[in-house]
């Protein structure tokens, strides 16, 4: 089954499988299945073609997903960078944007600098 250009895994339950589409989380997935009157524990391979079409139509009509959503998010970040607001500057410097502390606990963004610390090491022995 394809939804918004994404192949959904056949062996998973439809509730979980829909979350493979960018822009659809578990809550949205549950709402979509409630609108389509589909049991959330049904496997994707067990869906009828009518159910597949109904789910596909609901996703494409009511939700912004994949390319459109990625484009919108990227343009929002670009706008923040262009007006040079605080959040835009944090994005530009590749630092945490949402108020996280930066003294510790942001190794993913700053890189692993722990292996560069040489303050306590003895200098190597000199040859004579």
C-alpha positions as CSV (number, residue, x, y, z in Angstrom):
1,X,0.0,0.0,0.0
2,X,1.3,3.5,-0.9
3,X,0.2,6.6,0.9
4,X,1.6,10.0,-0.1
5,X,4.3,8.3,-2.1
6,X,5.5,6.1,0.8
7,X,5.4,2.3,0.8
8,X,3.8,1.2,4.0
9,X,5.1,-2.1,5.5
10,X,2.6,-4.9,5.0
11,X,3.2,-6.9,8.2
12,X,2.6,-4.1,10.7
13,X,-0.7,-2.9,12.1
14,X,-2.3,-0.1,10.1
15,X,-2.2,2.2,13.2
16,X,1.6,1.9,13.4
17,X,2.2,1.6,9.7
18,X,0.6,5.0,8.9
19,X,3.2,6.7,11.1
20,X,5.9,5.9,8.5
21,X,4.5,8.8,6.5
22,X,6.2,12.1,7.5
23,X,3.6,14.3,9.2
24,X,1.4,11.5,10.6
25,X,2.0,10.5,14.2
26,X,0.1,8.0,16.3
27,X,-2.6,10.5,17.3
28,X,-3.3,11.5,13.7
29,X,-3.2,7.9,12.7
30,X,-5.9,7.0,15.2
31,X,-8.1,9.9,14.0
32,X,-7.7,8.8,10.3
33,X,-8.7,5.3,11.2
34,X,-11.7,6.4,13.2
35,X,-12.9,8.5,10.2
36,X,-12.4,5.5,7.9
37,X,-14.1,3.0,10.4
38,X,-11.1,0.7,10.2
39,X,-9.9,-1.4,13.2
40,X,-6.5,0.0,14.3
41,X,-5.1,-3.5,14.9
42,X,-5.8,-4.7,11.4
43,X,-2.6,-5.7,9.5
44,X,-2.0,-3.7,6.3
45,X,-2.0,-6.8,4.1
46,X,-5.5,-7.6,5.4
47,X,-7.1,-4.3,4.3
48,X,-9.6,-4.3,1.4
49,X,-9.0,-2.1,-1.6
50,X,-11.9,0.1,-0.6
51,X,-10.4,0.7,2.9
52,X,-7.0,1.5,1.3
53,X,-8.6,4.0,-1.0
54,X,-10.6,5.6,1.8
55,X,-7.5,5.9,4.1
56,X,-5.4,7.3,1.2
57,X,-8.1,9.9,0.4
58,X,-8.5,11.0,4.0
59,X,-4.7,11.4,4.3
60,X,-4.3,13.4,1.1
61,X,-7.3,15.7,1.6
62,X,-7.1,16.5,5.4
63,X,-3.3,16.3,6.2
64,X,-0.3,18.0,4.9
65,X,2.4,15.3,4.5
66,X,5.7,14.5,3.0
67,X,7.0,17.0,0.4
68,X,4.6,19.8,1.2
69,X,5.2,19.6,4.9
70,X,9.0,19.4,4.6
71,X,8.9,22.4,2.3
72,X,6.8,24.4,4.7
73,X,9.0,23.6,7.7
74,X,12.1,24.5,5.7
75,X,10.6,27.8,4.6
76,X,9.6,28.6,8.2
77,X,13.2,28.0,9.3
78,X,14.6,30.0,6.4
79,X,12.3,32.9,7.3
80,X,13.6,32.9,10.9
81,X,17.1,32.9,9.6
82,X,16.4,35.8,7.2
83,X,14.9,38.1,9.9
84,X,17.8,37.2,12.2
85,X,15.6,36.5,15.2
86,X,16.9,34.6,18.2
87,X,15.6,31.3,17.0
88,X,17.0,31.9,13.5
89,X,20.4,32.7,14.8
90,X,20.4,29.5,16.9
91,X,19.5,27.5,13.7
92,X,22.3,29.2,11.8
93,X,24.9,28.4,14.5
94,X,23.5,24.9,14.7
95,X,22.8,25.2,18.4
96,X,19.7,24.0,20.4
97,X,16.7,26.2,19.5
98,X,14.2,25.4,22.2
99,X,15.9,26.6,25.4
100,X,17.9,23.5,26.2
101,X,21.1,24.0,28.3
102,X,24.3,24.1,26.4
103,X,27.0,23.6,29.1
104,X,26.3,19.9,29.0
105,X,24.0,17.5,27.2
106,X,24.1,18.8,23.6
107,X,26.9,16.6,22.2
108,X,24.9,15.7,19.1
109,X,24.9,19.3,18.0
110,X,28.3,20.5,19.3
111,X,30.1,17.2,18.5
112,X,31.9,14.9,20.8
113,X,34.7,17.2,22.2
114,X,35.4,15.1,25.3
115,X,38.2,13.2,23.6
116,X,40.0,16.5,22.9
117,X,40.5,17.5,26.5
118,X,44.2,17.3,27.4
119,X,44.4,19.5,30.5
120,X,45.3,16.8,33.0
121,X,47.6,14.7,30.8
122,X,51.3,14.5,31.3
123,X,53.4,15.6,28.3
124,X,55.1,12.7,26.4
125,X,58.6,11.9,27.4
126,X,61.4,13.6,25.4
127,X,64.1,11.6,23.6
128,X,67.6,12.4,24.6
